[in-house]
Amino acid sequence: MKNIGSILALAGIISIALYFFGYELKILGWIENWGETVAWVIRGGLVVVGGALWFLGPDAEKAESEA
């Protein structure tokens, strides 16, 4: 879960940074179709959900030792 969370959060952060330079991640290019407000909600959601998955997900070492 930490891997997925870090990827989501990183995609959201990169999308936010690129927005200010007039660019967008190719995979997130569709979010501007619904308007600027919805695009910002999606970007923020990526960061929040990704961060939550990263913080709440089990450590890989801990998961291996329990299995």
N, CA, C and O atoms as a CHARMM CRD file, in Angstrom:
* protein
*
  268
    1    1 MET  N      0.80500  -1.19600   0.00000 PROA 1      0.00000
    2    1 MET  CA     0.00000   0.00000   0.00000 PROA 1      0.00000
    3    1 MET  C      0.85300   1.26800   0.00000 PROA 1      0.00000
    4    1 MET  O      0.46600   2.28900  -0.56900 PROA 1      0.00000
    5    2 LYS  N      2.02600   1.18800   0.65000 PROA 2      0.00000
    6    2 LYS  CA     2.88200   2.37000   0.69000 PROA 2      0.00000
    7    2 LYS  C      3.35300   2.75100  -0.71300 PROA 2      0.00000
    8    2 LYS  O      3.49500   3.93400  -1.02100 PROA 2      0.00000
    9    3 ASN  N      3.59500   1.74900  -1.56500 PROA 3      0.00000
   10    3 ASN  CA     4.02700   2.05000  -2.93000 PROA 3      0.00000
   11    3 ASN  C      2.94400   2.78300  -3.70400 PROA 3      0.00000
   12    3 ASN  O      3.21800   3.77800  -4.37500 PROA 3      0.00000
   13    4 ILE  N      1.71900   2.29300  -3.61200 PROA 4      0.00000
   14    4 ILE  CA     0.60800   2.92700  -4.31600 PROA 4      0.00000
   15    4 ILE  C      0.37900   4.33300  -3.77100 PROA 4      0.00000
   16    4 ILE  O      0.16800   5.27700  -4.53200 PROA 4      0.00000
   17    5 GLY  N      0.42000   4.46200  -2.46000 PROA 5      0.00000
   18    5 GLY  CA     0.22300   5.76800  -1.83400 PROA 5      0.00000
   19    5 GLY  C      1.27500   6.77300  -2.25000 PROA 5      0.00000
   20    5 GLY  O      0.95800   7.92900  -2.52900 PROA 5      0.00000
   21    6 SER  N      2.52900   6.33900  -2.29300 PROA 6      0.00000
   22    6 SER  CA     3.58900   7.26600  -2.67800 PROA 6      0.00000
   23    6 SER  C      3.46900   7.66300  -4.14600 PROA 6      0.00000
   24    6 SER  O      3.76100   8.80400  -4.50300 PROA 6      0.00000
   25    7 ILE  N      3.04600   6.74300  -4.99300 PROA 7      0.00000
   26    7 ILE  CA     2.87100   7.06200  -6.41400 PROA 7      0.00000
   27    7 ILE  C      1.73100   8.06800  -6.59800 PROA 7      0.00000
   28    7 ILE  O      1.86100   9.02600  -7.36000 PROA 7      0.00000
   29    8 LEU  N      0.61500   7.84500  -5.89600 PROA 8      0.00000
   30    8 LEU  CA    -0.51400   8.77500  -6.00000 PROA 8      0.00000
   31    8 LEU  C     -0.14600  10.16500  -5.48600 PROA 8      0.00000
   32    8 LEU  O     -0.42400  11.17100  -6.13900 PROA 8      0.00000
   33    9 ALA  N      0.47800  10.21200  -4.31900 PROA 9      0.00000
   34    9 ALA  CA     0.85000  11.50100  -3.74400 PROA 9      0.00000
   35    9 ALA  C      1.85800  12.21800  -4.62900 PROA 9      0.00000
   36    9 ALA  O      1.74700  13.42400  -4.84800 PROA 9      0.00000
   37   10 LEU  N      2.83000  11.49000  -5.13300 PROA 10     0.00000
   38   10 LEU  CA     3.84200  12.09400  -6.00000 PROA 10     0.00000
   39   10 LEU  C      3.22400  12.61000  -7.29500 PROA 10     0.00000
   40   10 LEU  O      3.59600  13.67900  -7.77800 PROA 10     0.00000
   41   11 ALA  N      2.28000  11.85200  -7.86100 PROA 11     0.00000
   42   11 ALA  CA     1.59800  12.31000  -9.07500 PROA 11     0.00000
   43   11 ALA  C      0.82300  13.59600  -8.80600 PROA 11     0.00000
   44   11 ALA  O      0.82200  14.50500  -9.63700 PROA 11     0.00000
   45   12 GLY  N      0.16500  13.67800  -7.65300 PROA 12     0.00000
   46   12 GLY  CA    -0.56500  14.89000  -7.30500 PROA 12     0.00000
   47   12 GLY  C      0.35100  16.08100  -7.11600 PROA 12     0.00000
   48   12 GLY  O      0.04900  17.17800  -7.58700 PROA 12     0.00000
   49   13 ILE  N      1.46200  15.88000  -6.43600 PROA 13     0.00000
   50   13 ILE  CA     2.41300  16.97100  -6.20000 PROA 13     0.00000
   51   13 ILE  C      3.04500  17.43600  -7.50500 PROA 13     0.00000
   52   13 ILE  O      3.18400  18.63800  -7.73200 PROA 13     0.00000
   53   14 ILE  N      3.42300  16.50400  -8.35600 PROA 14     0.00000
   54   14 ILE  CA     4.01300  16.86500  -9.65100 PROA 14     0.00000
   55   14 ILE  C      2.98600  17.59600 -10.51100 PROA 14     0.00000
   56   14 ILE  O      3.32300  18.56200 -11.19500 PROA 14     0.00000
   57   15 SER  N      1.73000  17.13700 -10.47900 PROA 15     0.00000
   58   15 SER  CA     0.67700  17.79600 -11.24300 PROA 15     0.00000
   59   15 SER  C      0.47200  19.23000 -10.78400 PROA 15     0.00000
   60   15 SER  O      0.28300  20.13000 -11.60200 PROA 15     0.00000
   61   16 ILE  N      0.50900  19.44100  -9.47300 PROA 16     0.00000
   62   16 ILE  CA     0.36300  20.79500  -8.93900 PROA 16     0.00000
   63   16 ILE  C      1.52400  21.67300  -9.39300 PROA 16     0.00000
   64   16 ILE  O      1.31200  22.81300  -9.80900 PROA 16     0.00000
   65   17 ALA  N      2.74100  21.15700  -9.31700 PROA 17     0.00000
   66   17 ALA  CA     3.91500  21.93400  -9.71200 PROA 17     0.00000
   67   17 ALA  C      3.89900  22.25200 -11.20900 PROA 17     0.00000
   68   17 ALA  O      4.19200  23.37900 -11.61000 PROA 17     0.00000
   69   18 LEU  N      3.55900  21.26700 -12.02500 PROA 18     0.00000
   70   18 LEU  CA     3.54900  21.47400 -13.47400 PROA 18     0.00000
   71   18 LEU  C      2.45400  22.44400 -13.90700 PROA 18     0.00000
   72   18 LEU  O      2.60600  23.13900 -14.91200 PROA 18     0.00000
   73   19 TYR  N      1.35600  22.49900 -13.16100 PROA 19     0.00000
   74   19 TYR  CA     0.26300  23.40600 -13.50100 PROA 19     0.00000
   75   19 TYR  C      0.75100  24.85100 -13.58600 PROA 19     0.00000
   76   19 TYR  O      0.32300  25.60200 -14.46300 PROA 19     0.00000
   77   20 PHE  N      1.63300  25.23600 -12.69000 PROA 20     0.00000
   78   20 PHE  CA     2.11300  26.61300 -12.65400 PROA 20     0.00000
   79   20 PHE  C      3.03800  26.94500 -13.82800 PROA 20     0.00000
   80   20 PHE  O      3.29700  28.11700 -14.10000 PROA 20     0.00000
   81   21 PHE  N      3.53500  25.91900 -14.52300 PROA 21     0.00000
   82   21 PHE  CA     4.35500  26.13500 -15.71200 PROA 21     0.00000
   83   21 PHE  C      3.57500  25.90900 -16.99700 PROA 21     0.00000
   84   21 PHE  O      4.13700  25.97400 -18.09000 PROA 21     0.00000
   85   22 GLY  N      2.27100  25.64100 -16.86500 PROA 22     0.00000
   86   22 GLY  CA     1.42900  25.45900 -18.03900 PROA 22     0.00000
   87   22 GLY  C      1.45400  24.05000 -18.61600 PROA 22     0.00000
   88   22 GLY  O      1.07100  23.84300 -19.76700 PROA 22     0.00000
   89   23 TYR  N      1.89900  23.09100 -17.83100 PROA 23     0.00000
   90   23 TYR  CA     1.96800  21.70200 -18.28800 PROA 23     0.00000
   91   23 TYR  C      1.08300  20.82400 -17.41500 PROA 23     0.00000
   92   23 TYR  O      0.55800  21.27000 -16.39500 PROA 23     0.00000
   93   24 GLU  N      0.92400  19.57500 -17.82900 PROA 24     0.00000
   94   24 GLU  CA     0.16600  18.60100 -17.04800 PROA 24     0.00000
   95   24 GLU  C      0.72800  17.21700 -17.34900 PROA 24     0.00000
   96   24 GLU  O      1.21300  16.96000 -18.45000 PROA 24     0.00000
   97   25 LEU  N      0.65700  16.33300 -16.36500 PROA 25     0.00000
   98   25 LEU  CA     1.04300  14.95000 -16.61000 PROA 25     0.00000
   99   25 LEU  C      0.11800  14.36000 -17.66000 PROA 25     0.00000
  100   25 LEU  O     -1.08700  14.61100 -17.65100 PROA 25     0.00000
  101   26 LYS  N      0.68500  13.58200 -18.55900 PROA 26     0.00000
  102   26 LYS  CA    -0.11100  13.03500 -19.65600 PROA 26     0.00000
  103   26 LYS  C     -1.27200  12.18200 -19.13000 PROA 26     0.00000
  104   26 LYS  O     -2.37000  12.22000 -19.68500 PROA 26     0.00000
  105   27 ILE  N     -1.03800  11.43200 -18.08700 PROA 27     0.00000
  106   27 ILE  CA    -2.07700  10.56000 -17.54400 PROA 27     0.00000
  107   27 ILE  C     -3.19000  11.35300 -16.85700 PROA 27     0.00000
  108   27 ILE  O     -4.30000  10.84600 -16.69500 PROA 27     0.00000
  109   28 LEU  N     -2.90100  12.59200 -16.45400 PROA 28     0.00000
  110   28 LEU  CA    -3.91200  13.42700 -15.80100 PROA 28     0.00000
  111   28 LEU  C     -4.41900  14.54700 -16.70500 PROA 28     0.00000
  112   28 LEU  O     -5.02600  15.50200 -16.22100 PROA 28     0.00000
  113   29 GLY  N     -4.18400  14.44500 -17.98200 PROA 29     0.00000
  114   29 GLY  CA    -4.60700  15.48000 -18.91200 PROA 29     0.00000
  115   29 GLY  C     -6.11800  15.66600 -18.97700 PROA 29     0.00000
  116   29 GLY  O     -6.59200  16.74500 -19.33400 PROA 29     0.00000
  117   30 TRP  N     -6.86100  14.65100 -18.64300 PROA 30     0.00000
  118   30 TRP  CA    -8.32400  14.69600 -18.71800 PROA 30     0.00000
  119   30 TRP  C     -8.95700  15.52700 -17.61700 PROA 30     0.00000
  120   30 TRP  O    -10.11900  15.91400 -17.74300 PROA 30     0.00000
  121   31 ILE  N     -8.23600  15.81700 -16.54000 PROA 31     0.00000
  122   31 ILE  CA    -8.88400  16.48100 -15.40900 PROA 31     0.00000
  123   31 ILE  C     -9.27700  17.92000 -15.71500 PROA 31     0.00000
  124   31 ILE  O    -10.18400  18.45000 -15.07400 PROA 31     0.00000
  125   32 GLU  N     -8.62900  18.55800 -16.66300 PROA 32     0.00000
  126   32 GLU  CA    -8.97900  19.93300 -17.02500 PROA 32     0.00000
  127   32 GLU  C    -10.28100  20.02000 -17.82000 PROA 32     0.00000
  128   32 GLU  O    -10.84000  21.10600 -17.97100 PROA 32     0.00000
  129   33 ASN  N    -10.76700  18.88900 -18.32900 PROA 33     0.00000
  130   33 ASN  CA   -12.01500  18.89500 -19.10900 PROA 33     0.00000
  131   33 ASN  C    -13.22000  19.29900 -18.26800 PROA 33     0.00000
  132   33 ASN  O    -14.20600  19.80100 -18.80900 PROA 33     0.00000
  133   34 TRP  N    -13.15900  19.09200 -16.96400 PROA 34     0.00000
  134   34 TRP  CA   -14.29100  19.36800 -16.08500 PROA 34     0.00000
  135   34 TRP  C    -14.20100  20.71600 -15.40800 PROA 34     0.00000
  136   34 TRP  O    -15.05000  21.05200 -14.58300 PROA 34     0.00000
  137   35 GLY  N    -13.20100  21.48300 -15.73600 PROA 35     0.00000
  138   35 GLY  CA   -13.05800  22.81000 -15.15600 PROA 35     0.00000
  139   35 GLY  C    -11.89700  22.87600 -14.17500 PROA 35     0.00000
  140   35 GLY  O    -11.38200  21.86000 -13.70700 PROA 35     0.00000
  141   36 GLU  N    -11.51300  24.09600 -13.88700 PROA 36     0.00000
  142   36 GLU  CA   -10.33400  24.30900 -13.05100 PROA 36     0.00000
  143   36 GLU  C    -10.56000  23.87800 -11.60300 PROA 36     0.00000
  144   36 GLU  O     -9.66200  23.31200 -10.97900 PROA 36     0.00000
  145   37 THR  N    -11.73900  24.13800 -11.07000 PROA 37     0.00000
  146   37 THR  CA   -12.02200  23.78100  -9.67700 PROA 37     0.00000
  147   37 THR  C    -11.98200  22.27400  -9.47100 PROA 37     0.00000
  148   37 THR  O    -11.38700  21.79000  -8.50800 PROA 37     0.00000
  149   38 VAL  N    -12.61300  21.53600 -10.37100 PROA 38     0.00000
  150   38 VAL  CA   -12.62000  20.07400 -10.25800 PROA 38     0.00000
  151   38 VAL  C    -11.20200  19.52800 -10.41800 PROA 38     0.00000
  152   38 VAL  O    -10.82000  18.57500  -9.73700 PROA 38     0.00000
  153   39 ALA  N    -10.42900  20.12600 -11.31000 PROA 39     0.00000
  154   39 ALA  CA    -9.04600  19.68600 -11.49600 PROA 39     0.00000
  155   39 ALA  C     -8.24000  19.85800 -10.20700 PROA 39     0.00000
  156   39 ALA  O     -7.45100  18.98600  -9.84200 PROA 39     0.00000
  157   40 TRP  N     -8.44300  20.98700  -9.52100 PROA 40     0.00000
  158   40 TRP  CA    -7.73600  21.20500  -8.25100 PROA 40     0.00000
  159   40 TRP  C     -8.19600  20.23200  -7.17500 PROA 40     0.00000
  160   40 TRP  O     -7.39300  19.79000  -6.35400 PROA 40     0.00000
  161   41 VAL  N     -9.46600  19.90100  -7.17500 PROA 41     0.00000
  162   41 VAL  CA    -9.97900  18.91800  -6.20100 PROA 41     0.00000
  163   41 VAL  C     -9.35100  17.55300  -6.46000 PROA 41     0.00000
  164   41 VAL  O     -8.98000  16.85000  -5.52000 PROA 41     0.00000
  165   42 ILE  N     -9.23100  17.17900  -7.72400 PROA 42     0.00000
  166   42 ILE  CA    -8.62200  15.89200  -8.06500 PROA 42     0.00000
  167   42 ILE  C     -7.14900  15.88600  -7.67900 PROA 42     0.00000
  168   42 ILE  O     -6.66900  14.90400  -7.11200 PROA 42     0.00000
  169   43 ARG  N     -6.42400  16.95600  -7.97000 PROA 43     0.00000
  170   43 ARG  CA    -5.00900  17.03900  -7.59000 PROA 43     0.00000
  171   43 ARG  C     -4.83900  16.92900  -6.07400 PROA 43     0.00000
  172   43 ARG  O     -4.00400  16.17000  -5.58100 PROA 43     0.00000
  173   44 GLY  N     -5.64300  17.69600  -5.35500 PROA 44     0.00000
  174   44 GLY  CA    -5.58200  17.64400  -3.89700 PROA 44     0.00000
  175   44 GLY  C     -5.97100  16.28100  -3.35700 PROA 44     0.00000
  176   44 GLY  O     -5.37200  15.78500  -2.40400 PROA 44     0.00000
  177   45 GLY  N     -6.97200  15.68300  -3.96900 PROA 45     0.00000
  178   45 GLY  CA    -7.39800  14.34800  -3.56700 PROA 45     0.00000
  179   45 GLY  C     -6.30800  13.31800  -3.76000 PROA 45     0.00000
  180   45 GLY  O     -6.13700  12.42700  -2.92800 PROA 45     0.00000
  181   46 LEU  N     -5.56800  13.43400  -4.85000 PROA 46     0.00000
  182   46 LEU  CA    -4.45200  12.51700  -5.07300 PROA 46     0.00000
  183   46 LEU  C     -3.41800  12.62400  -3.95500 PROA 46     0.00000
  184   46 LEU  O     -2.92100  11.61500  -3.45500 PROA 46     0.00000
  185   47 VAL  N     -3.10500  13.84900  -3.57400 PROA 47     0.00000
  186   47 VAL  CA    -2.10800  14.05900  -2.52000 PROA 47     0.00000
  187   47 VAL  C     -2.62800  13.53100  -1.18200 PROA 47     0.00000
  188   47 VAL  O     -1.89900  12.85400  -0.45700 PROA 47     0.00000
  189   48 VAL  N     -3.87200  13.83400  -0.85600 PROA 48     0.00000
  190   48 VAL  CA    -4.43100  13.41900   0.43900 PROA 48     0.00000
  191   48 VAL  C     -4.59600  11.90100   0.51800 PROA 48     0.00000
  192   48 VAL  O     -4.17900  11.28200   1.49700 PROA 48     0.00000
  193   49 VAL  N     -5.19700  11.30700  -0.50200 PROA 49     0.00000
  194   49 VAL  CA    -5.40200   9.85300  -0.49000 PROA 49     0.00000
  195   49 VAL  C     -4.06800   9.11900  -0.54700 PROA 49     0.00000
  196   49 VAL  O     -3.86700   8.13100   0.16000 PROA 49     0.00000
  197   50 GLY  N     -3.16300   9.59900  -1.38100 PROA 50     0.00000
  198   50 GLY  CA    -1.84300   8.97900  -1.44500 PROA 50     0.00000
  199   50 GLY  C     -1.09500   9.07400  -0.12700 PROA 50     0.00000
  200   50 GLY  O     -0.46800   8.11000   0.31300 PROA 50     0.00000
  201   51 GLY  N     -1.16400  10.24600   0.50200 PROA 51     0.00000
  202   51 GLY  CA    -0.51700  10.40500   1.80200 PROA 51     0.00000
  203   51 GLY  C     -1.13800   9.51600   2.86500 PROA 51     0.00000
  204   51 GLY  O     -0.42400   8.94800   3.69100 PROA 51     0.00000
  205   52 ALA  N     -2.46100   9.38700   2.85400 PROA 52     0.00000
  206   52 ALA  CA    -3.13800   8.52600   3.82200 PROA 52     0.00000
  207   52 ALA  C     -2.74800   7.06700   3.62500 PROA 52     0.00000
  208   52 ALA  O     -2.49300   6.35600   4.59700 PROA 52     0.00000
  209   53 LEU  N     -2.69900   6.61600   2.37200 PROA 53     0.00000
  210   53 LEU  CA    -2.27800   5.24100   2.10900 PROA 53     0.00000
  211   53 LEU  C     -0.84200   5.01200   2.55500 PROA 53     0.00000
  212   53 LEU  O     -0.51000   3.95300   3.08700 PROA 53     0.00000
  213   54 TRP  N     -0.00100   6.00300   2.33700 PROA 54     0.00000
  214   54 TRP  CA     1.39400   5.85900   2.71200 PROA 54     0.00000
  215   54 TRP  C      1.56000   5.80000   4.23700 PROA 54     0.00000
  216   54 TRP  O      2.30600   4.96900   4.75600 PROA 54     0.00000
  217   55 PHE  N      0.86000   6.68900   4.94500 PROA 55     0.00000
  218   55 PHE  CA     0.98000   6.71200   6.40400 PROA 55     0.00000
  219   55 PHE  C      0.31000   5.51700   7.06800 PROA 55     0.00000
  220   55 PHE  O      0.82500   4.99300   8.05600 PROA 55     0.00000
  221   56 LEU  N     -0.82600   5.07900   6.54500 PROA 56     0.00000
  222   56 LEU  CA    -1.58400   4.00800   7.18000 PROA 56     0.00000
  223   56 LEU  C     -1.19600   2.61700   6.69200 PROA 56     0.00000
  224   56 LEU  O     -1.55000   1.62400   7.32700 PROA 56     0.00000
  225   57 GLY  N     -0.47800   2.52800   5.57800 PROA 57     0.00000
  226   57 GLY  CA    -0.09600   1.23700   5.03300 PROA 57     0.00000
  227   57 GLY  C      0.96500   0.55800   5.87200 PROA 57     0.00000
  228   57 GLY  O      1.79100   1.22500   6.49400 PROA 57     0.00000
  229   58 PRO  N      0.94600  -0.77500   5.89200 PROA 58     0.00000
  230   58 PRO  CA     1.95800  -1.49800   6.66500 PROA 58     0.00000
  231   58 PRO  C      3.33100  -1.39500   6.00000 PROA 58     0.00000
  232   58 PRO  O      3.43900  -1.26200   4.78100 PROA 58     0.00000
  233   59 ASP  N      4.36200  -1.45700   6.81800 PROA 59     0.00000
  234   59 ASP  CA     5.71900  -1.47100   6.28700 PROA 59     0.00000
  235   59 ASP  C      5.95300  -2.78300   5.54000 PROA 59     0.00000
  236   59 ASP  O      5.40900  -3.82000   5.92000 PROA 59     0.00000
  237   60 ALA  N      6.75900  -2.74000   4.48000 PROA 60     0.00000
  238   60 ALA  CA     7.03400  -3.94900   3.69500 PROA 60     0.00000
  239   60 ALA  C      7.78000  -4.96600   4.54400 PROA 60     0.00000
  240   60 ALA  O      7.51200  -6.16300   4.43600 PROA 60     0.00000
  241   61 GLU  N      8.70500  -4.52500   5.38200 PROA 61     0.00000
  242   61 GLU  CA     9.46300  -5.44200   6.23700 PROA 61     0.00000
  243   61 GLU  C      8.54200  -6.11700   7.25500 PROA 61     0.00000
  244   61 GLU  O      8.67200  -7.31000   7.52900 PROA 61     0.00000
  245   62 LYS  N      7.62000  -5.34500   7.80600 PROA 62     0.00000
  246   62 LYS  CA     6.69500  -5.87900   8.79600 PROA 62     0.00000
  247   62 LYS  C      5.74300  -6.87400   8.15100 PROA 62     0.00000
  248   62 LYS  O      5.43800  -7.90900   8.74400 PROA 62     0.00000
  249   63 ALA  N      5.27300  -6.57700   6.95500 PROA 63     0.00000
  250   63 ALA  CA     4.35700  -7.46600   6.24400 PROA 63     0.00000
  251   63 ALA  C      5.04600  -8.78400   5.87800 PROA 63     0.00000
  252   63 ALA  O      4.42200  -9.84400   5.93800 PROA 63     0.00000
  253   64 GLU  N      6.32800  -8.72700   5.50100 PROA 64     0.00000
  254   64 GLU  CA     7.06500  -9.94300   5.15700 PROA 64     0.00000
  255   64 GLU  C      7.27500 -10.83400   6.37200 PROA 64     0.00000
  256   64 GLU  O      7.17800 -12.05600   6.26900 PROA 64     0.00000
  257   65 SER  N      7.56200 -10.23200   7.52100 PROA 65     0.00000
  258   65 SER  CA     7.83000 -11.02800   8.71600 PROA 65     0.00000
  259   65 SER  C      6.57400 -11.68100   9.24100 PROA 65     0.00000
  260   65 SER  O      6.65300 -12.73200   9.87700 PROA 65     0.00000
  261   66 GLU  N      5.40400 -11.08700   8.99600 PROA 66     0.00000
  262   66 GLU  CA     4.15400 -11.66800   9.46000 PROA 66     0.00000
  263   66 GLU  C      3.65800 -12.77900   8.54800 PROA 66     0.00000
  264   66 GLU  O      2.89900 -13.64500   8.98200 PROA 66     0.00000
  265   67 ALA  N      4.07600 -12.76300   7.30300 PROA 67     0.00000
  266   67 ALA  CA     3.57700 -13.74900   6.32600 PROA 67     0.00000
  267   67 ALA  C      4.25900 -15.08000   6.48000 PROA 67     0.00000
  268   67 ALA  O      3.95900 -16.01700   5.74000 PROA 67     0.00000
